Amino acid sequence: MMIAVPSYNLPKMHRLVKERGFYDKGVMAPGYWSVIKKASSQ
C-alpha cells in the first residue's frame, strides 16, 4: 500500500490503517499467496 514504509514500521502502519477504517471495505489476507488465491477464485 505504501512502498516507502520501512519494514520495521509495518506493524504500526497496519494498526493505524485498521484504526482509521481503511480495511472496512477491503479484503485482508495473511500473506501474498492468500491474496492470489482470493483473486483467482473470483
C-alpha positions as CSV (number, residue, x, y, z in Angstrom):
1,M,0.0,0.0,0.0
2,M,2.7,2.4,0.9
3,I,6.0,1.4,-0.5
4,A,8.1,4.0,1.4
5,V,7.2,2.5,4.9
6,P,10.2,0.7,6.3
7,S,9.6,-3.0,7.2
8,Y,10.1,-2.3,10.9
9,N,7.2,0.2,10.8
10,L,4.8,-2.1,9.0
11,P,3.0,-3.3,12.2
12,K,2.4,0.3,13.3
13,M,1.2,1.2,9.8
14,H,-1.1,-1.8,9.8
15,R,-2.6,-0.8,13.1
16,L,-3.1,2.9,12.1
17,V,-4.7,1.9,8.8
18,K,-7.0,-0.5,10.5
19,E,-8.0,2.0,13.2
20,R,-8.9,4.6,10.6
21,G,-11.3,2.3,8.8
22,F,-9.4,1.7,5.6
23,Y,-10.0,-2.1,5.9
24,D,-13.7,-1.8,6.4
25,K,-14.4,-2.3,2.6
26,G,-11.3,-4.2,1.7
27,V,-10.1,-7.7,2.0
28,M,-7.4,-8.7,4.4
29,A,-5.3,-11.8,3.9
30,P,-2.4,-13.2,5.9
31,G,0.0,-13.3,3.0
32,Y,0.7,-13.0,-0.7
33,W,-0.4,-16.5,-1.6
34,S,-3.7,-15.9,0.2
35,V,-4.3,-12.8,-1.9
36,I,-3.5,-14.7,-5.1
37,K,-6.0,-17.5,-4.1
38,K,-8.7,-15.0,-3.4
39,A,-8.1,-13.1,-6.6
40,S,-8.1,-16.2,-8.7
41,S,-11.3,-17.6,-7.2
42,Q,-13.4,-14.7,-8.0
